[in-house]
Amino acid sequence: MSERINIGNNAFILPEPQTILGTMLDGKANFMALAWITRLNYEPCMMGIAVNPRNASHRAIRETGQFSVNVPDVDMVAATDYVGLASGKRTDKSSLFDVHFGKLESAPLIRTCPLSMEFTLADSLDLPTNTLFIGELVAAWTEERYLTDGCVDIVKARPFTLTMPDNRYWAVGEQVGRAWHDGKALHTGKSGK
């Protein structure tokens, strides 16, 4: 067995789902590349996103209390990267995507993304370099072509991930197992985790 080595305390060690954050900034749709995202609660469904206060999207969320999270497919890598490079403070990104709105007026949704979700701001936590915005899911939007048995099919949606510190995008690979199923043979029957 190989010796384990400590690679330090760099936070950039896990692949992250690459998404596009949508906000309304000064009355216009604005978008930012967002990979710092996680599900936080089951019922109601809540997600957390980490946004630096220097970003225009941060101000937009604070002002409107709403935002969207759009999951692009691999054909949208360049556009996703661009909205992470171009600052909403200096660049109008409102016409970059085919935008529509669902139930919320300040959560622009990207029609070409296989999945778009709109959130109301439930809470926030100011951290040393970012704010953790906790959003409650209001609605999720997709198309029939991305579904299998009523669920978004990752093969059909073709999302991608971001790895850091190498700063690379990766297509999602093959299925390797089934959650809450493949470990049953090892399960001892004890309750709790």
MIDO-631757 format. One record per residue: residue number from 1; x negated, y negated, z negated of N, C-alpha, C in turn; residue in three letters. Coordinates in steps of 0.1 Angstrom, whole numbers, padded with zeros to 4 digits. Atoms other than C-alpha are relative to their C-alpha. Layout:
N
(NUM; (X; Y; Z); (X; Y; Z); (X; Y; Z); "Ala"),
...
end
This chain:
193
(1; (-0008; 0012; 0000); (0000; 0000; 0000); (-0009; -0012; 0000); "Met"),
(2; (0008; 0013; -0001); (-0013; -0035; 0009); (0002; -0008; -0012); "Ser"),
(3; (-0001; 0009; 0012); (-0021; -0060; -0018); (0009; -0012; 0003); "Glu"),
(4; (-0009; 0011; -0001); (0005; -0087; -0023); (-0008; -0013; -0003); "Arg"),
(5; (0007; 0013; 0001); (-0008; -0123; -0019); (0010; -0011; -0003); "Ile"),
(6; (-0008; 0012; 0003); (0006; -0156; -0032); (-0003; -0010; 0011); "Asn"),
(7; (0002; 0009; -0011); (0012; -0179; -0003); (0004; -0015; -0004); "Ile"),
(8; (-0002; 0013; 0005); (0020; -0209; -0025); (0015; -0003; -0003); "Gly"),
(9; (-0014; 0004; 0003); (0051; -0229; -0034); (0007; -0008; 0011); "Asn"),
(10; (-0006; 0007; -0011); (0059; -0242; 0001); (0015; 0005; 0002); "Asn"),
(11; (-0014; -0003; -0001); (0097; -0242; 0004); (0004; 0006; 0014); "Ala"),
(12; (-0003; -0004; -0014); (0095; -0234; 0042); (-0004; 0014; 0002); "Phe"),
(13; (0004; -0014; -0002); (0094; -0197; 0040); (0011; 0009; 0005); "Ile"),
(14; (-0012; -0009; -0005); (0129; -0184; 0050); (0005; -0006; 0013); "Leu"),
(15; (-0007; 0005; -0012); (0145; -0186; 0084); (0014; -0006; -0004); "Pro"),
(16; (-0012; 0007; 0004); (0174; -0210; 0083); (0010; -0001; 0012); "Glu"),
(17; (-0009; 0001; -0011); (0206; -0212; 0104); (0000; -0014; 0005); "Pro"),
(18; (0001; 0014; -0007); (0203; -0241; 0129); (0014; -0004; 0003); "Gln"),
(19; (-0013; 0006; -0003); (0234; -0263; 0130); (-0002; -0014; 0004); "Thr"),
(20; (0000; 0014; -0003); (0243; -0298; 0141); (0011; -0006; -0010); "Ile"),
(21; (-0009; 0007; 0009); (0258; -0321; 0115); (0007; -0011; 0007); "Leu"),
(22; (-0007; 0010; -0006); (0285; -0344; 0127); (0006; -0010; -0010); "Gly"),
(23; (-0005; 0010; 0009); (0295; -0377; 0110); (0005; -0011; 0009); "Thr"),
(24; (-0004; 0013; -0006); (0312; -0410; 0119); (-0009; -0011; -0006); "Met"),
(25; (0009; 0011; 0004); (0286; -0438; 0117); (0004; -0013; 0007); "Leu"),
(26; (-0005; 0013; -0005); (0299; -0473; 0121); (0010; 0001; 0012); "Asp"),
(27; (-0011; -0002; -0010); (0329; -0460; 0140); (-0003; 0008; 0012); "Gly"),
(28; (0004; -0008; -0011); (0310; -0438; 0164); (-0004; 0014; -0005); "Lys"),
(29; (0005; -0014; 0003); (0303; -0400; 0164); (-0015; -0001; 0000); "Ala"),
(30; (0014; -0001; 0002); (0268; -0393; 0152); (-0004; 0014; -0003); "Asn"),
(31; (0004; -0013; 0002); (0249; -0361; 0152); (-0015; 0001; -0005); "Phe"),
(32; (0014; -0002; 0005); (0218; -0347; 0134); (-0002; 0015; -0001); "Met"),
(33; (0004; -0014; 0002); (0200; -0314; 0135); (0000; 0004; -0015); "Ala"),
(34; (-0001; -0004; 0014); (0207; -0295; 0102); (-0002; 0015; -0001); "Leu"),
(35; (0002; -0014; 0003); (0192; -0263; 0090); (0000; 0003; -0015); "Ala"),
(36; (0000; -0002; 0014); (0193; -0268; 0053); (0015; 0000; -0005); "Trp"),
(37; (-0014; -0003; 0003); (0228; -0253; 0047); (0002; 0013; -0006); "Ile"),
(38; (-0003; -0013; 0006); (0243; -0226; 0026); (0014; 0000; -0005); "Thr"),
(39; (-0014; -0002; 0006); (0277; -0212; 0015); (-0002; 0000; -0015); "Arg"),
(40; (0001; 0002; 0015); (0283; -0221; -0022); (0011; 0007; -0007); "Leu"),
(41; (-0012; -0005; 0007); (0318; -0209; -0031); (0009; 0007; 0010); "Asn"),
(42; (-0009; -0008; -0008); (0344; -0184; -0019); (0013; -0007; 0001); "Tyr"),
(43; (-0013; 0005; 0000); (0377; -0199; -0029); (0001; -0012; -0009); "Glu"),
(44; (0000; 0004; -0014); (0379; -0227; -0020); (-0014; 0002; 0007); "Pro"),
(45; (0013; -0002; -0007); (0353; -0222; 0007); (-0008; -0013; -0001); "Cys"),
(46; (0008; 0012; 0001); (0325; -0247; 0000); (-0014; 0004; 0005); "Met"),
(47; (0013; -0001; -0005); (0292; -0252; 0017); (-0009; -0012; -0005); "Met"),
(48; (0009; 0011; 0004); (0261; -0272; 0007); (-0009; -0003; 0011); "Gly"),
(49; (0010; 0005; -0010); (0240; -0293; 0030); (-0010; -0009; -0007); "Ile"),
(50; (0010; 0009; 0005); (0208; -0311; 0022); (-0004; -0010; 0010); "Ala"),
(51; (0003; 0011; -0009); (0203; -0345; 0038); (-0008; -0010; -0007); "Val"),
(52; (0009; 0010; 0006); (0175; -0370; 0032); (0007; -0014; 0000); "Asn"),
(53; (-0007; 0014; 0001); (0188; -0405; 0021); (-0005; -0009; 0011); "Pro"),
(54; (0005; 0009; -0011); (0167; -0421; 0049); (0008; 0002; 0013); "Arg"),
(55; (-0007; -0003; -0012); (0189; -0404; 0075); (0013; -0008; 0001); "Asn"),
(56; (-0012; 0007; -0001); (0218; -0424; 0089); (0012; 0009; -0003); "Ala"),
(57; (-0011; -0009; 0003); (0240; -0393; 0085); (0003; 0000; -0015); "Ser"),
(58; (-0002; 0000; 0015); (0235; -0396; 0047); (0009; -0011; -0003); "His"),
(59; (-0009; 0012; 0002); (0251; -0431; 0047); (0014; 0003; 0005); "Arg"),
(60; (-0013; -0003; -0006); (0279; -0419; 0069); (0008; 0009; -0009); "Ala"),
(61; (-0007; -0010; 0009); (0288; -0390; 0046); (0004; -0008; -0013); "Ile"),
(62; (-0003; 0008; 0011); (0287; -0414; 0016); (0012; -0009; 0002); "Arg"),
(63; (-0010; 0010; -0003); (0309; -0439; 0033); (0014; 0006; 0004); "Glu"),
(64; (-0012; -0005; -0004); (0335; -0416; 0048); (0005; 0012; -0008); "Thr"),
(65; (-0004; -0012; 0008); (0335; -0385; 0025); (0004; 0011; 0009); "Gly"),
(66; (-0003; -0011; -0010); (0337; -0363; 0056); (-0012; 0003; 0008); "Gln"),
(67; (0011; -0003; -0009); (0314; -0344; 0079); (0004; 0013; 0007); "Phe"),
(68; (-0002; -0013; -0006); (0313; -0314; 0103); (-0013; 0007; 0001); "Ser"),
(69; (0012; -0008; -0003); (0289; -0286; 0108); (0004; 0008; 0012); "Val"),
(70; (-0003; -0006; -0013); (0287; -0273; 0143); (-0011; 0010; 0003); "Asn"),
(71; (0010; -0011; -0002); (0269; -0240; 0152); (-0002; 0001; 0015); "Val"),
(72; (0003; 0000; -0014); (0253; -0244; 0186); (-0005; 0014; 0005); "Pro"),
(73; (0005; -0013; -0005); (0244; -0214; 0209); (-0014; -0003; 0005); "Asp"),
(74; (0014; 0002; -0004); (0209; -0208; 0223); (-0001; -0009; 0013); "Val"),
(75; (0001; 0009; -0011); (0217; -0228; 0254); (0000; -0014; -0004); "Asp"),
(76; (0000; 0014; 0005); (0219; -0259; 0232); (-0013; -0003; -0008); "Met"),
(77; (0013; 0002; 0008); (0183; -0257; 0218); (-0005; -0014; 0002); "Val"),
(78; (0006; 0014; -0003); (0171; -0289; 0236); (0009; -0011; -0006); "Ala"),
(79; (-0009; 0011; 0006); (0202; -0310; 0226); (-0001; 0000; -0015); "Ala"),
(80; (0001; -0001; 0015); (0200; -0297; 0190); (-0013; -0006; -0004); "Thr"),
(81; (0013; 0006; 0004); (0163; -0306; 0188); (0000; -0015; 0002); "Asp"),
(82; (-0001; 0014; -0002); (0170; -0340; 0203); (0007; -0008; -0011); "Tyr"),
(83; (-0008; 0008; 0011); (0196; -0350; 0177); (-0008; 0000; -0013); "Val"),
(84; (0009; 0000; 0012); (0169; -0341; 0151); (-0011; -0010; 0002); "Gly"),
(85; (0011; 0009; -0003); (0143; -0363; 0168); (0005; -0015; 0000); "Leu"),
(86; (-0005; 0014; -0002); (0165; -0394; 0176); (0008; -0004; -0012); "Ala"),
(87; (-0006; 0006; 0012); (0175; -0415; 0146); (0013; -0007; 0004); "Ser"),
(88; (-0013; 0007; -0002); (0212; -0426; 0144); (-0001; -0014; -0003); "Gly"),
(89; (0001; 0014; 0003); (0199; -0459; 0131); (-0004; -0008; 0013); "Lys"),
(90; (0005; 0007; -0012); (0184; -0467; 0165); (0006; 0006; 0013); "Arg"),
(91; (-0004; -0007; -0013); (0201; -0443; 0190); (0015; 0003; -0002); "Thr"),
(92; (-0014; -0003; -0001); (0238; -0440; 0199); (0001; 0014; 0006); "Asp"),
(93; (-0001; -0014; -0005); (0244; -0402; 0202); (0014; 0004; 0002); "Lys"),
(94; (-0015; -0003; -0001); (0282; -0405; 0205); (0004; 0007; 0013); "Ser"),
(95; (-0004; -0006; -0013); (0283; -0395; 0242); (-0008; 0012; 0004); "Ser"),
(96; (0009; -0011; -0003); (0258; -0367; 0240); (0008; 0013; 0002); "Leu"),
(97; (-0008; -0012; 0000); (0285; -0340; 0234); (0015; -0003; 0003); "Phe"),
(98; (-0014; 0000; -0002); (0321; -0333; 0244); (0006; 0001; -0014); "Asp"),
(99; (-0005; 0001; 0014); (0337; -0344; 0210); (0015; 0001; -0001); "Val"),
(100; (-0015; 0000; 0003); (0371; -0336; 0196); (0001; 0000; -0015); "His"),
(101; (-0003; 0001; 0014); (0387; -0340; 0162); (0011; 0010; -0004); "Phe"),
(102; (-0010; -0009; 0005); (0406; -0315; 0141); (0009; -0007; -0009); "Gly"),
(103; (-0008; 0006; 0010); (0423; -0325; 0109); (-0005; -0013; -0006); "Lys"),
(104; (0007; 0011; 0007); (0398; -0351; 0097); (-0004; -0010; 0011); "Leu"),
(105; (0003; 0011; -0010); (0392; -0385; 0114); (-0015; -0003; 0000); "Glu"),
(106; (0014; 0004; 0001); (0355; -0388; 0103); (-0009; 0013; 0000); "Ser"),
(107; (0008; -0013; -0001); (0343; -0352; 0111); (0000; 0004; 0015); "Ala"),
(108; (0000; -0003; -0015); (0335; -0351; 0149); (-0005; 0014; 0002); "Pro"),
(109; (0003; -0014; -0003); (0335; -0316; 0163); (-0006; 0001; 0014); "Leu"),
(110; (0006; -0002; -0014); (0314; -0304; 0193); (0007; 0011; 0007); "Ile"),
(111; (-0008; -0010; -0007); (0336; -0286; 0218); (-0009; 0011; 0006); "Arg"),
(112; (0008; -0010; -0006); (0307; -0267; 0234); (-0007; 0009; -0010); "Thr"),
(113; (0005; -0009; 0011); (0296; -0252; 0200); (0010; 0012; -0002); "Cys"),
(114; (-0009; -0011; 0002); (0310; -0217; 0195); (0008; -0001; -0013); "Pro"),
(115; (-0006; 0001; 0013); (0319; -0226; 0159); (-0002; -0015; -0005); "Leu"),
(116; (0001; 0013; 0006); (0327; -0260; 0144); (0009; 0000; -0012); "Ser"),
(117; (-0008; 0000; 0013); (0338; -0266; 0108); (0000; -0015; -0005); "Met"),
(118; (-0001; 0014; 0005); (0351; -0298; 0092); (0002; 0001; -0015); "Glu"),
(119; (0001; -0001; 0015); (0346; -0306; 0055); (0004; -0014; -0005); "Phe"),
(120; (-0002; 0012; 0009); (0357; -0331; 0029); (-0011; 0001; -0011); "Thr"),
(121; (0011; 0001; 0011); (0330; -0342; 0004); (0006; 0003; -0013); "Leu"),
(122; (-0005; -0004; 0013); (0337; -0324; -0029); (-0009; -0005; -0011); "Ala"),
(123; (0009; 0004; 0010); (0306; -0334; -0048); (-0014; -0002; 0006); "Asp"),
(124; (0014; 0002; -0005); (0269; -0344; -0044); (-0009; 0000; -0012); "Ser"),
(125; (0011; 0000; 0010); (0237; -0340; -0063); (-0012; -0006; 0006); "Leu"),
(126; (0012; 0007; -0005); (0208; -0364; -0058); (-0012; 0008; -0005); "Asp"),
(127; (0012; -0008; 0004); (0175; -0344; -0058); (-0012; -0009; 0004); "Leu"),
(128; (0011; 0008; -0002); (0140; -0358; -0055); (-0002; -0005; 0014); "Pro"),
(129; (0001; 0004; -0014); (0139; -0359; -0017); (0012; 0001; 0009); "Thr"),
(130; (-0013; -0002; -0008); (0174; -0350; -0005); (0012; -0001; -0009); "Asn"),
(131; (-0013; -0001; 0007); (0210; -0351; -0015); (0007; 0012; 0004); "Thr"),
(132; (-0008; -0012; -0003); (0229; -0319; -0018); (0015; -0004; 0001); "Leu"),
(133; (-0014; 0003; -0001); (0263; -0326; -0004); (0008; 0013; 0000); "Phe"),
(134; (-0008; -0012; 0001); (0289; -0301; -0013); (0014; -0003; 0007); "Ile"),
(135; (-0012; 0002; -0007); (0317; -0299; 0012); (0010; 0011; -0001); "Gly"),
(136; (-0011; -0010; 0000); (0351; -0281; 0010); (0005; 0001; 0014); "Glu"),
(137; (-0004; -0002; -0014); (0360; -0265; 0043); (0015; -0003; 0002); "Leu"),
(138; (-0014; 0003; -0004); (0392; -0279; 0058); (0005; 0009; 0011); "Val"),
(139; (-0004; -0009; -0012); (0393; -0260; 0091); (-0012; 0004; 0007); "Ala"),
(140; (0010; -0005; -0009); (0371; -0240; 0114); (0005; 0002; 0013); "Ala"),
(141; (-0005; 0000; -0013); (0374; -0242; 0151); (-0009; 0008; 0009); "Trp"),
(142; (0007; -0008; -0009); (0364; -0217; 0178); (0009; 0003; 0012); "Thr"),
(143; (-0008; -0005; -0012); (0377; -0200; 0210); (0001; 0015; -0001); "Glu"),
(144; (-0002; -0014; 0000); (0391; -0166; 0215); (-0012; 0008; 0006); "Glu"),
(145; (0011; -0008; -0006); (0361; -0156; 0236); (-0011; 0003; -0010); "Arg"),
(146; (0010; -0002; 0010); (0339; -0158; 0205); (0004; 0009; -0011); "Tyr"),
(147; (-0005; -0009; 0011); (0360; -0135; 0184); (0000; 0015; 0003); "Leu"),
(148; (-0002; -0014; -0001); (0361; -0098; 0178); (0007; 0004; -0013); "Thr"),
(149; (-0008; -0003; 0012); (0388; -0085; 0155); (0003; -0012; -0009); "Asp"),
(150; (-0004; 0012; 0007); (0397; -0120; 0145); (-0012; -0007; -0007); "Gly"),
(151; (0012; 0006; 0006); (0361; -0128; 0133); (-0009; -0005; 0011); "Cys"),
(152; (0010; 0005; -0010); (0334; -0149; 0150); (-0010; 0011; 0001); "Val"),
(153; (0009; -0010; -0004); (0312; -0124; 0167); (-0014; -0006; 0003); "Asp"),
(154; (0013; 0006; -0001); (0275; -0133; 0163); (-0007; 0003; 0014); "Ile"),
(155; (0006; -0003; -0013); (0266; -0116; 0196); (0006; -0009; 0010); "Val"),
(156; (-0007; 0009; -0010); (0292; -0136; 0215); (-0004; -0015; -0003); "Lys"),
(157; (0003; 0014; 0004); (0284; -0169; 0196); (-0015; -0004; 0003); "Ala"),
(158; (0014; 0002; -0003); (0246; -0165; 0201); (-0007; -0012; -0007); "Arg"),
(159; (0007; 0011; 0008); (0234; -0188; 0173); (-0015; 0002; 0000); "Pro"),
(160; (0014; -0001; 0001); (0198; -0195; 0166); (-0005; -0005; -0014); "Phe"),
(161; (0005; 0004; 0013); (0176; -0201; 0135); (-0012; -0008; 0002); "Thr"),
(162; (0012; 0009; 0000); (0148; -0224; 0126); (-0010; 0007; -0011); "Leu"),
(163; (0010; -0004; 0010); (0115; -0212; 0109); (-0009; -0012; -0002); "Thr"),
(164; (0010; 0011; 0003); (0091; -0236; 0092); (-0010; 0007; -0009); "Met"),
(165; (0006; 0012; -0006); (0063; -0245; 0088); (-0005; 0001; 0015); "Pro"),
(166; (0004; -0001; -0014); (0057; -0232; 0123); (0009; -0007; 0010); "Asp"),
(167; (-0009; 0008; -0008); (0087; -0252; 0136); (0004; 0006; 0013); "Asn"),
(168; (-0004; -0007; -0012); (0102; -0227; 0160); (0014; 0004; -0002); "Arg"),
(169; (-0014; -0005; 0000); (0137; -0217; 0170); (0000; 0015; 0005); "Tyr"),
(170; (0000; -0014; -0003); (0146; -0180; 0172); (0015; 0004; 0003); "Trp"),
(171; (-0013; -0006; -0003); (0176; -0162; 0188); (0002; 0010; -0011); "Ala"),
(172; (-0003; -0011; 0010); (0194; -0139; 0164); (-0001; 0013; 0007); "Val"),
(173; (0004; -0013; -0006); (0183; -0103; 0170); (0011; 0010; -0002); "Gly"),
(174; (-0010; -0011; 0000); (0200; -0069; 0168); (0005; 0002; -0014); "Glu"),
(175; (-0006; -0004; 0013); (0223; -0057; 0141); (-0008; 0012; -0006); "Gln"),
(176; (0008; -0011; 0006); (0204; -0035; 0116); (0007; 0007; -0011); "Val"),
(177; (-0008; -0006; 0011); (0231; -0026; 0091); (0013; -0006; -0002); "Gly"),
(178; (-0013; 0006; 0003); (0264; -0033; 0075); (0000; -0003; -0015); "Arg"),
(179; (0000; 0005; 0014); (0268; -0053; 0042); (0011; 0007; -0007); "Ala"),
(180; (-0009; -0006; 0009); (0286; -0037; 0013); (0004; 0014; 0005); "Trp"),
(181; (-0003; -0013; -0005); (0284; -0004; 0031); (-0012; 0009; 0000); "His"),
(182; (0012; -0009; -0002); (0249; 0009; 0039); (-0007; 0004; -0014); "Asp"),
(183; (0006; -0003; 0013); (0239; 0009; 0002); (0008; 0009; -0009); "Gly"),
(184; (-0009; -0008; 0008); (0268; 0031; -0009); (-0006; 0013; -0005); "Lys"),
(185; (0006; -0012; 0004); (0247; 0062; -0009); (-0010; -0002; -0012); "Ala"),
(186; (0009; 0002; 0011); (0223; 0046; -0034); (0008; -0006; -0013); "Leu"),
(187; (-0008; 0006; 0010); (0251; 0030; -0055); (0002; 0010; -0012); "His"),
(188; (-0001; -0009; 0012); (0252; 0045; -0091); (0014; 0000; -0006); "Thr"),
(189; (-0013; 0001; 0005); (0288; 0035; -0097); (0002; -0009; -0012); "Gly"),
(190; (0000; 0009; 0011); (0279; 0010; -0124); (0006; -0013; 0005); "Lys"),
(191; (-0006; 0013; -0003); (0299; -0023; -0124); (-0010; -0010; -0003); "Ser"),
(192; (0009; 0011; 0002); (0282; -0056; -0122); (-0012; 0000; 0009); "Gly"),
(193; (0012; 0001; -0009); (0251; -0067; -0104); (-0012; -0003; -0008); "Lys"),
end
